Amino acid sequence: MLNFFSTISEILKPIGSSLIDLCFPRICAGCEKINVRAEGFWCAACLDQLARINSPICPLCGRPFQDAPDSSDHFCSECLRSVFHFNSARSAVAHSGIVRDRIHQFKFGRRLEWVPPLVELLQTTYETWGISPPGLIIPVPLHLNRLKERGFNQSALLAKELARRLDLQVSYEILVRKKWTEPQTRLNRAQRLKNVRGAFDATGRESVRDVKILLIDDVFTTGETLSECARTLKKKGASEVHALTVTRALPD
């Protein structure tokens, strides 16, 4: 009998989804008009307009080479000097236009409805990245004072939805931010390094030894925060740390 009801449930599931889509049509996260695509949260026109980050890029940090569009992938100057501690990093789109606006509305305006469309961009980038599945997804943590001020960690919400879509495990407790840090964009390189040095710790009962980690954040600004998170996790024994963000801040 249980198998019978399970079978009926599976048969009715797409019908229920169709009825929901009919009564409550999905709205495009870009133009905010009805999304005519069968799946996803962006209409085809808005997807075409997104400033996607594609080759040529740095294969380590994912920095795009906008001034050399005909070149092949190659290491940037920072990665040639082994600046970052993560094994690789990727971002879905440039930190500009409608996606930047949606991130700002999400973080500072509590527009949580933008989580699924932002995660859609993360998922697409992850699936074309070519890395093997991680053992654990970890969001970049907020300082407790910032968490109380904002009411939520935007990276944790993104990580939760991505982990659900990819059927992967996520942890919110292993990595903690123990030191208050100033926004990295206001600082030069030496100040940025000093600002985040020792800002994180890997605690809790869960072990990351020999575990491959996927770090999630909303924006890759300078890379120093992600790098310090990776350094902290590797000190605790993580085998690899890869970083994935929705957007990447690019020089003017």
C-alpha positions in Angstrom: 0.0 0.0 0.0 2.8 2.4 0.9 4.4 1.7 -2.5 1.1 2.5 -4.2 0.8 5.9 -2.6 4.4 6.6 -3.3 3.8 5.9 -7.0 0.7 8.1 -7.1 2.7 10.9 -5.4 5.4 10.7 -8.1 2.8 10.8 -10.8 1.0 13.8 -9.3 4.1 15.8 -8.5 4.6 17.3 -12.0 0.9 18.0 -12.2 1.0 19.9 -8.9 4.1 21.8 -10.1 2.3 22.8 -13.3 -0.7 24.0 -11.4 1.5 26.1 -9.1 3.3 27.6 -12.2 -0.1 28.3 -13.8 -1.5 30.0 -10.7 1.7 31.7 -9.5 3.9 32.2 -12.6 7.6 32.5 -12.0 9.0 36.0 -12.3 12.3 36.7 -14.0 14.9 38.0 -11.5 16.2 40.4 -14.1 13.3 42.2 -15.8 10.7 41.0 -13.2 8.4 39.9 -16.0 6.8 36.5 -16.3 9.5 34.0 -17.0 8.5 31.9 -19.9 11.3 29.4 -19.5 10.3 25.9 -18.3 12.9 26.0 -15.5 15.0 28.6 -13.9 14.6 32.1 -12.5 15.9 34.2 -15.4 14.3 34.7 -18.8 16.3 34.0 -21.9 16.8 37.7 -22.7 18.2 38.6 -19.3 20.4 35.5 -19.2 21.9 36.7 -22.5 22.7 40.1 -21.0 24.5 38.9 -17.9 28.2 39.7 -17.8 29.3 36.1 -17.5 32.9 35.3 -16.7 34.3 33.1 -19.4 37.7 32.2 -20.8 40.2 33.5 -21.0 40.6 33.3 -17.3 43.3 32.5 -14.7 42.8 28.8 -14.1 43.6 29.3 -10.4 41.7 32.4 -9.2 39.3 32.7 -12.1 40.2 36.2 -12.9 39.1 37.1 -16.5 41.4 38.7 -18.9 39.1 41.3 -20.5 41.9 43.1 -22.3 43.1 39.9 -24.1 39.9 38.2 -25.3 41.7 36.1 -27.9 44.3 34.6 -25.5 44.1 31.2 -23.8 43.7 30.7 -20.1 46.9 31.6 -18.2 48.0 32.5 -14.7 47.5 36.1 -13.5 50.4 37.9 -11.8 49.0 37.3 -8.3 48.8 33.5 -8.9 52.2 33.4 -10.4 53.4 34.7 -7.0 51.3 32.1 -5.2 49.2 34.8 -3.4 46.2 32.7 -2.7 45.8 29.6 -0.5 42.7 28.1 -2.2 43.2 25.5 -4.9 41.0 27.3 -7.4 38.2 29.9 -7.5 35.4 30.7 -9.9 32.7 33.4 -10.1 29.6 33.3 -12.2 29.3 36.9 -13.4 31.0 40.3 -13.0 29.9 42.4 -10.0 27.8 44.8 -12.1 24.4 45.4 -13.5 21.3 43.6 -12.3 23.1 40.8 -10.5 25.0 43.3 -8.3 21.7 45.1 -7.6 20.0 41.8 -6.6 22.9 41.0 -4.3 22.6 44.4 -2.6 18.9 44.0 -2.2 19.3 40.5 -0.8 22.1 41.5 1.7 20.9 44.9 2.8 17.2 44.9 1.9 16.4 41.4 3.2 15.1 40.4 -0.3 15.4 36.7 0.4 13.5 35.8 -2.8 16.7 36.5 -4.8 18.4 33.5 -3.2 17.2 30.9 -5.8 18.1 33.0 -8.9 21.5 33.8 -7.5 22.1 30.1 -6.7 21.0 29.2 -10.2 24.1 31.2 -11.4 26.3 29.4 -8.8 25.0 26.0 -9.9 25.6 26.7 -13.6 29.2 27.8 -12.9 29.8 24.8 -10.7 28.6 22.4 -13.2 30.8 23.7 -16.0 33.9 24.1 -13.7 35.1 20.6 -14.0 36.2 19.9 -10.4 35.2 16.6 -8.7 32.4 16.8 -6.1 33.5 18.2 -2.7 32.9 16.3 0.5 31.5 19.4 2.2 30.2 22.9 1.3 31.1 25.7 3.8 29.9 29.3 3.6 32.2 32.2 4.5 31.0 33.1 8.0 30.0 36.6 9.3 31.3 38.0 12.6 28.7 37.5 15.3 28.1 41.3 15.6 27.5 41.5 11.8 25.2 38.5 12.0 23.1 40.2 14.7 23.0 43.4 12.8 21.9 41.8 9.5 19.9 39.0 10.9 21.3 36.3 8.5 24.4 35.3 6.7 23.9 35.7 3.0 26.6 33.2 2.2 25.0 30.6 4.4 21.7 30.9 2.6 23.3 30.6 -0.7 25.3 27.5 0.5 22.2 25.9 1.9 20.3 26.2 -1.4 23.3 25.1 -3.5 23.9 22.1 -1.3 20.2 21.1 -1.6 20.3 21.3 -5.4 23.6 19.3 -5.6 22.7 16.9 -2.9 25.8 17.7 -1.0 26.5 18.2 2.7 26.8 21.7 4.1 28.3 22.8 7.5 27.7 26.2 9.2 29.7 25.5 12.3 33.2 24.4 11.3 34.4 27.8 10.1 33.9 30.8 12.3 34.9 34.5 12.1 36.5 35.4 15.4 37.8 38.8 14.4 36.0 41.9 13.2 37.4 43.1 9.9 37.1 46.3 7.9 35.7 46.1 4.3 38.6 45.0 2.1 37.8 47.4 -0.8 39.0 50.4 1.3 42.5 48.9 1.9 45.7 48.3 -0.1 47.2 44.9 -0.4 49.4 44.9 2.7 46.4 46.2 4.8 44.1 43.6 3.3 46.4 40.8 4.3 46.8 42.2 7.8 43.0 42.8 8.1 42.0 39.2 7.5 45.0 37.5 9.0 43.8 35.3 11.9 40.2 36.4 11.4 38.9 32.9 11.1 39.1 29.6 13.0 38.0 26.1 12.3 36.3 24.7 15.3 33.5 22.4 16.3 33.2 18.7 16.5 33.2 18.1 12.7 36.6 17.3 11.2 37.8 18.5 7.8 40.9 16.3 7.7 41.3 14.9 4.2 38.0 16.5 3.2 37.6 18.5 -0.1 35.9 21.8 0.7 33.8 24.1 -1.5 33.7 27.6 0.0 30.7 29.8 -0.9 30.5 33.5 -0.8 28.4 36.2 -2.6 31.2 38.4 -4.0 34.9 37.8 -4.8 36.3 41.2 -4.1 40.0 40.9 -3.5 40.3 37.2 -2.8 42.0 37.7 0.5 39.0 36.7 2.6 38.5 33.5 0.7 42.2 32.8 0.8 42.4 33.2 4.6 39.4 30.9 4.9 41.2 28.3 2.8 44.4 28.7 4.8 42.5 28.1 8.0 40.8 25.0 6.7 44.0 23.6 5.3 45.7 24.1 8.7 43.0 21.8 10.1 43.8 19.2 7.5 41.4 19.9 4.5 42.8 18.2 1.4 41.6 20.9 -1.0 39.7 24.1 -0.8 37.9 25.6 -3.8 35.9 28.8 -3.8 32.8 29.7 -5.7 31.0 33.1 -5.7 28.1 34.7 -7.5 30.0 37.7 -8.7 33.6 39.0 -9.0 34.6 42.6 -8.6 36.7 43.6 -11.6 39.0 46.6 -12.0 37.6 49.6 -14.0 
